[in-house]
Amino acid sequence: MRIRIDTLLKSTVANEDCRIAGWVRSVRHSKGVAFIVVNDGSNLAGIQVVADQTLTNFEEVCGLGTGSALQVEGALVASPAAGQAFEIQAHSVHVIGASDDSYPLQKKRHSFEFLRSIAHLRPRSNTFGAVFRLRSRLAQAVHQFFIQKNFLYVHTPIITASDCEGAGELFRVSTLDAAMPPMLDGSPDFSQDFFGQKTGLTVSGQLEGELFALAFGDIYTFGPTFRAENSNTARHASEFWMIEPEMAFADLADDADLAEEFITYLCRFALEECTDDMAFFDRQIEHGLLERIRNVSEASFARIDYTDAIGRLERSGVTFSYPVEWGLDLQTEHERYLSEQVVGGPVFITNYPKEIKAFYMRQNDDGRTVAAMDLLVPKVGEIIGGSQREERLDLLDARMSELGIAQEPLWWYRDSRRWGSCPHAGFGLGFERLVMYLSGMENIRDVIPFPRTPRHCEF
């Protein structure tokens, strides 16, 4: 049975017979000896295989191309070369799948843009091997965190008839004939569609998550979400994953407490459990990354009211590209200034003007603001957004009317405020933005296996 290379390298016993399988990263040979670096995706460096002329297929081995798939049997021995504790002295090398000079991932360093064009092969590169190992481990850490806190994991629907944010930027789901749909009063008649109404891909699992929080207390969702906005920025994707906890009998302060504990847990997890890949990111992607993440993991998060934050920005003397004015949303440059210059670390901005926030956020007594919070961190600005939810039906209905949101399609959501309503709160964390923050990667397309963006849906 083959053994994973990362498991093999944890051994302290030399001369151990072993079998590995993986893909060739490089081959060099001289004086009757071939040195093959093989990687199976389980670690960054792979392992060096030493093959000599005792192999019956030595000439074939010397002619191996980068990317070839191999199975190697041999002895794990101490390596005389610097930078590696062990290597494999090959007894046999079986070529499972050959590769030639047309293989796109040769020794030279490729741009991320080029690697996006071969997304089916880029996981074999060092950078993307590290990114997707980190992503996998972080996904497991998300579940571990909430399991330890006794949160219920809820699978919320991907197809929905509601638009959580009210922005209307949904991908439509329909079986109607796109060329000749049945019409009613000049518009497609969705009553004849598969679900009997207009439906789309979800932008958030929050509204459904709230229903479960009002039955189980503490829940979280972690699943794919979709936005049909025509945005080509480095921070936006049309398909991404969201982590959304929701807590009953909780207010905005409880929400911020959970967000702080969650972020520090994930930072520490990455530093302690993904050490090799994090060291790679620090060397190759962002110098100082480890220090930045360590500082956040050890920080006490500040909390500043939105009104106070606007005042500090206005008094800063800095000329920002976007205006600073009470009632306007904070832009990334404002968020970074607050976290990097004002606080020097993570900071929650709380109690935003209600006019720039969603209908479901709890209205504060001042009539001007809602119990919302954003967590800002150095380098990226906002990383988490959340709020206490409006649990009072009369105020929820009034706010929906103000914004022109029809009540009938959300009858089920309003029902949760009719029977056994209670204060509750939650937040959302975009998983890809978390991976970007912890890896130092600058483009969301480079932290998701197969990015979906406007006019790009290959593979």
N, C-alpha and C positions, 0 to 999 in steps of 0.2 A: 504494500500500500504506500502511495506517495505521502510525503510529509511536507507541510507548508514550510517555506524557507524561514519565515520569522520564527516559527516554532523550533526549527532545527538550530538556528543561530543562538537560541537561548540555552542550548545544551552546553555543559562544561566538560563533556566527555569526548575526547578525540578518538580516532580510529573506530568510529561507530558506523556500521553499514547503514546506508540510507538510500532512499529513492526520492527524487524530486522530479517535477515536471514544470515547464514554464516556457518563456519566450526569450530568444537571444537578444541581448542589448548590444553586445560587441564581441568580436572575435579577433584575436591576434595570435600569430604563431611564429616560432623561430626555433631552429636547431632541434627539430623533431618533437616539439611540445606546442600544444595549442592552449590558449587561455580564453575561456568563454565566460562572459558574464551573463547569467541567467536570472530572470526576474519572473515571479509568479503573481505579482500584484499584492502580496501580503506585507511587503515592506518597501522601503525606498531604494536601498542599495542592491538588492538581490544577493547573489553569491557567485564567487568565481569558481569555475570548474576547470580543473587541469587535466588535459587529455594528452597521452603520449602515443608513440608508435606501436605500443602493444595492442591498441584497438584495431580490430580488423577493418574498420571503416574510417581509419585515421584521415585519409585523403578527403573523404566526404565531409568529415568534421571541419577540416581546415577550410573547406570551401563554403561553409555555412553563411547564409545571408542574415543580416539583421532582421528580426521579426520571426525567424523560424521557430517552430514549436518543437521542443525536445522532451525526451524522458531520459534522465541520467541516473545510473546506479553507481555507487562508489562508497568511499570511506571519507568520513568527516575528519579532517586533520588540521592541526595548527598551521596557520599560514605564516610564511616568512615575510610576506609583503606588508608594508605599512598600511594602516587604515582598516584592516580586517583581522578578526581573531581567527576565523576558520575559512577553509576552502574545501572543495570536494576533489579528491583524487579519483578520477573516473575509472570504473571497471568496464562500463559500457555506456554508449551514447546512442540512443535510438531517435532518428529524425522522424517526427510524426507528421509535421507539415512544413514543407520547405518555403522559403521566401527568397525573392530575387532583388536586384538593384532598383526595381521600380517601387519598392516599398517606401511609402512617403516619409516615414520616421527614421531618417538616417542620423548620423552622429551630430550634425550641426544643430544649433539651437533655433527652433522655429518660433515665429510670432504667434501670439494668442489668436490673432485674426485668422492666420492660416490654419491653426489647429481647429478653430470653430468650423472650418470648411470640411474637415475630416473628423467630425464628432464621433463617428463610429470607430476611429482608431486612437483618438487622443487620450483615452484612459490608459494607454500603454506608455505614455510619456511620464517623466518624473513629476512634473508639476501637477498634472491631472490625476496621477496615481495618489499623490499626497492629498489633493483636494477631495477626492471621492472617498478616500479612507476616513478623512476628518468628517466629512458629511455623514457617513454611515455611523461612526462612533457618536457623533452629536445627536443623531436621531435616537439612538439607544439611550443616550444620557437624558434626553427630554422625557422619555417614558420612565426611566429610573427615578427622576426627580419627582414626578407626580405620583408614581406608585408609592414612594416613601412617604408622601404626604396624604395618602389614601384618597386621591382624586379618582373619580370614575372616568374611564376613557370612553368617549362617545363618537360614533361614526355618524356625522351629519351628512345630509344628502348633497350630491354633486349637481343633480338636476333640481331646479327650484322655480317656483312661480313668484318669489319675492326678491326684491333688490335691497339688500341690507343697507347699503349706503345711500340709496335714493338717487344715484347718479345716472342710472339707465344704461351703463356701459357693460351690458351683458352680451355674451355670445348666445344667440338664439338656438334653441333645440326644437326642431320641427321635422315632421314627416310629410308636410304638405308639399305639393309640387311647386318647386321654386319658380318655374317658368309660368305656370298657370294655376296659382292657388285659388281656392274658392273665395269669393269676395262677398262682403257684407257692408253696405253703405260706403263703398269705395276703399275698404281696407280688407286685408286677408281675414277670413273667418276662422279664427283659431278654435272656435267651438267644434270644428270638424277635425282638429289636429289630434295627435295621438293621446295627449293628456286632456283634451277638451278645453284648453286654455293656453295663453301665451306662456312659454317656459324658457329658461335659459340655464347656463352653467353658473354655479354659485360664485359670488364674490367674497363670501364669508360664511362660516358656520355659526356665527354668533347668535343669531336670533333663535335658531333651533337649540343651540347650547344653553341658552337661558331657560328654556322649558325644562331641560334635564336638571339644571342647577336648582330649579324650584321643586324638584322631586328628590334629588340625591344630595343636595348641599353643595359639594365641590366637584366640579367636572372639568374635563379639558377635551378639546378636539385637536387633531393634528392631521390635516389632509390637504388635498390639492384645491386651489382656488383659481379663478380666472377673471381677467379684466380685458375688456375689448377696447381699451383706449389706444389710440394710434400714437404711441410714444416710443421713441427710439433711444432713450437715454440709457446710460450704463447701469441705472438702478431699477429699471422697469422691465418686466417680462409679462407676457400674456398668460402664462401658466406658471404658477408657483405654489409653494406650500406654506400653510399658516398654522401656527400654534396659538390656540385661543382657550385659555382657562376662564372659568366663570365660577364665582363663589356666592352662595346665598348668605344672608345675614352678614353682609360685608359692606363697608363704605369705601370711599376713595383712598383713605389712609391705608386700609387693609390691602387694597389693590396695589398700591405702590410698594408696600412691604413685600408682597409676594413677588412682584416684578424684580425688586432688588435682590431678593434671595435667589431667584431663578437665574438672573444674569451672572451673579457671582459664582453660583454653582457651575454653570456652563463654562465660565472662564477657567475656573480651577480644574475642571474635568479635562479641558483641552490641554492645559499645561502639564497635568500629571499623567494623563492616559494616552496622549498623542505626542509624546516628547520628540521623537525623530522627525515626524512630519512638521511639527511646529518649529523645530530648529531649522528645517529646510526653508520654511516660509520666512523665517527671520534672516536667513542668509541670502536667499534668492529673490524674494518678493518685496519685503518691507523691512529694512534695517531698523531695529528698535521695536519690532512687533512684540517680542516676548516681554519686554519691559512695559509696554503699553497695556497688554492684557493683564500682566501681573498687578499693575497699579490699580486697574479696575477691580480685580478680584479681591484686593485688600482695602478698597475704598469704603468710606461711609458716604452714601449718596445724599447730596443736598436736595432741598426742596424750596422752590421759589414760585410765588404766585405770578401768574401771567402779567398782571398789572405792574408788579415790581420789576419783572423781567423787561417789559417795554421801557420802563423808566431807566433802567441800567443801560439799555442799548442807546436810548436817546442821549444819555449823559456821557457816553463812551468817547465821543469825539471822533469816532470812526465813520468814514463815508462808505456806506453799504450800497451795493448795486440795487437792492430792493428797498422800498421805503419802510421805515419803522413808524408805526402808528397804532394806537390802541384800536382794536377791532379788526386789524389785519392779521393773517396767519403768519407765523414765523417761517422764514426761509432757511435753507441749510446754512447759509453764511451767518445768520443770526444765531442759529442753534449751536454752531461750532464756536462762535465767539463766547456764548454763555458758558459752554462746557469747558472750553480751553482757556479762556482769558479771565472770565469772572469767577468761576468755581475752581478750575484746574482739575476737573474730574467729572464723574457722572452727576447729573442733576435732573430732578423732576420739575417740569413746569406744570402748574396746576391751575384750574379754574379759568378756562378759556371763555371768550365771548361766545354766547350761544349761537350767534348768527353764522359762525364759521364751523360749527360742529353739527353732528348728526342728530336726528330727531329723537333718538332713544336715550340721549344722555340726560341725567337728572339735573333739573333746573335749581340753581342756588337761590337763596332767599333774596338776593339783591335784584333779581329779575333781569339781570344783564348777562350773567355767566352761568356755565354748567360745570358740574363736577367731573371734569375731564383732566387727564394727565398724559404728558408725553415724557418718556425717558430719553434724555440726550446724553451722548457719550462723545469723548474726544475723537476726532478724525472724521466721523460720519454724521454727527448730529443725531436726529431722531432714530431710535432703534426699536422702541416699543410705544404703542399708543393705546390708551385705555380710558375707562370711565366708570363711574357709578351709574347704573341704569335708572331710568325714570320708572319708579314702581307705582306711581299714583296715576290711575286711569284718567282722571279728569285733566290733569296737566299733560299727560301723554297725548290725549285726543286733541287738546288745544294746540299743542306744538305741531302735530301732524296736519291740522287744518291750516296753520300758519304757512307751512311749507308746501301745501297743496298735495299732500300724500293721502291717497284714498284709504279709508279705514277698512272697507269690506274685504279686500284681499288679505289683510293682516288681522282678520277676525280672531284667529287662533292665538296670535301674539297678544292681542288685547284681552282675550279670555284669561291669560295668565295673570293679568292685573285685577281681574274681577274676583278670583277665588284664591285666597291664601297668598296674596302678594306680600312681598317683603323686600327690604333693601338688598340689593345684590350688585356685584361689580365684576369686571373682567377686563382683559386686555388682549391685544393681538401682537404677535411677533412673527414677522416674515422670516421663514427659515433660511432662505437664500441670503438675506441681508445679514443674518447671524453668521453664516458660513463666510461671507465676505469680510465681516468685521474681524473674525478670529483668524482668518488666513491671510488677510492683507490684500486679497484679490480685489481689483478695481471694477470689474464688470460682472454683472449678475449672470451674463451668458456663460461665464467661466466657472460657475459653482453649481450649475444644474446639468445633469447628464445630457439632455437633449433640449436646448433652449427653444422656446416658442416666442417669437417676436413678430411684429408686423412684416408680412411678406416672407417669413421664414418658418417653414414647418417641414423640414426635411427629416429623413430617418424615421 
